[in-house]
Amino acid sequence: MTVLEGQQAPNFTLKNEQGELVSLADYIGKKSVVLYFYPKDMTPGCTTEACDFRDSHSDFSDLNTVILGVSPDDEKRHEKFIEKHGLPFSLLVDENHAVAETYGVWKLKKMYGREYMGIERTTFIIDENGVVIKEWRKVRVKGHIEEVLTYIREKGE
């Protein structure tokens, strides 16, 4: 399945870094949810992306927007990643990649001549009614968070 702009975002429930269950439905009523899928904690691109979201967190909060990161890493790895980089938002555990598959971001990837399945870096913006209003696939980290923030600001005007 692939989620497309204008469709209802599939609900899910995943554990966060503290083992608490988090559902997308918990955030209905927030102006928006930034749901971003990333391949792996502690890797260069994923660290840059997480830290860029961290650095803009107050701007997102001012816009009544929640940030949720999703990767196949377990709770302990998420907890270490959050502690090491001072991340002020939850990271969700999708070890069996069921949610990534539902959102159409679990893809065949190629690196150094090797093929493997993994998460394609993707960001979704979900509105207060649970509808996907914007998506970015195959995200390039540089400048991405500013683009997401600008979109949410303009959508609110």
N, C-alpha and C positions, 0 to 999 in steps of 0.2 A: 504494500500500500504506500502511496505517496500522498502526503498532505499538501494541499494547494491553497493559495491565498483565496479567501472568501469562504472556505469550508470551516465547519466546526472542528476545533482542535480535539483530537482524541484524548479523553481523560485517561489518567494513569495514576497509580500510587506506587511510589518507590521510597526506599529508606534514604535518609540523608546521612551525613557524616557522623551523626550522633545516634543513629539507629532508629530515629523517629520516622514514622510514616508521613509522607508528604504527598498530597494529591493536587493535581492541577485545579480541581474544583474548589480547593481551599482558597483560591485567589480570585474567584468570580467576584466582580465588583471593583477590583483594582482597575485603575485606568488601563494598565497593560502589564503583561508578563513578558519578559525577555527570556525565552527558553533557548539556551544555546547548548549544542552538542559538540563535544570535543574529544579527540582520540585518547589522550592519556595524561594523567597528572605528572608533574615534574619534568616534562619535555619542554624544549625551548619555545616552540610556537604556542603551546597550551599555557605555559607560564606567562608569556607576554600577553596573551588574550585575557587571562584571568586577572592579571595585574592592571591591565587597561580598564577592565570593568570595575575593579576595586577603586582605581583612581577617579573614576567618574560616578561612583556609587551614590554620592550625595546628590548629584544632578539628577540621576534616575529617581531617587527617593523623593526629591522635590516635585517630580512629575507623577507621583503616586504609582511608580513602576517597580515591580519586583524582578530581580535577576535570579534565575535558576540555571546552574550548569549541570550537564548530564554526561557521564562517561561510564565505561565498563569497570572502572576501578572500584575497589571495595571501600568500606567505611574507614578503615584504618589509614589507607593511603590518602583518601579525601581529607581526613582529619589532619594528617601531617602536612598536606599541601596547603590547607587553610591556615594552619598555625605558622608555617614557614613564611607565607606571603601576606598574612594579615587580611585574608579575604572576609569581607563583611556579609557574604551571602552563602546560601546553602549549595552544596554539591550533592547530586543525587546518584545513587548506585544503580546501574543498569547492567549488572554482571552477565546476565544471559541475553543482553541486547534486544529484549522484546520491545521496549519502547522505541529504541533506535530503529528497529525494523518497522514498527507501526508508523513512524514519522518518515520512513523512506530514506534514512541516512546511514543505514548499515549497507556498505557497498564493497564491491571488489576493488581493491587498491593494488597499485604496483609501485615497488620501490626497489631500485638496484636489481632489476630483472626478476624480482620475486613477487608472486601474487599472493594476496591474503585478504581476508575479510576484516573490515574495520569501519570506524565512524568517519564519515565525510563531514568535515567541519561545517556546521550549518547553524544559522540563527533564525528563530521564529519570533515574531511579535504577535501576541494573542491579546485581544481586547477584553473589555470588562464583561462581555457576553460569551467569551470562550471561542471567538472566531479568529482564525489566523488572518491577520490583516497585512502582514508582510513576511517575506522569507528571503534569506540570502543563503545560497548553496555554494559549495566550494569556496568558502570564505578565505580571503587573504587577510591576515591579522592586521597589518599596517593600515591604520585609518578606519578600521571597521567599526570600532566602538563609537567614534565620532559620527559616523554615518547612521548608526542605530539611534543615537541620541538625537541627532538632527531630525530624523524621521518622526520620532515620538513627539518632539517639540512642535513640528509643523502640523502633525495630525491633531494636536490639541488646540490649535489656534482657530 
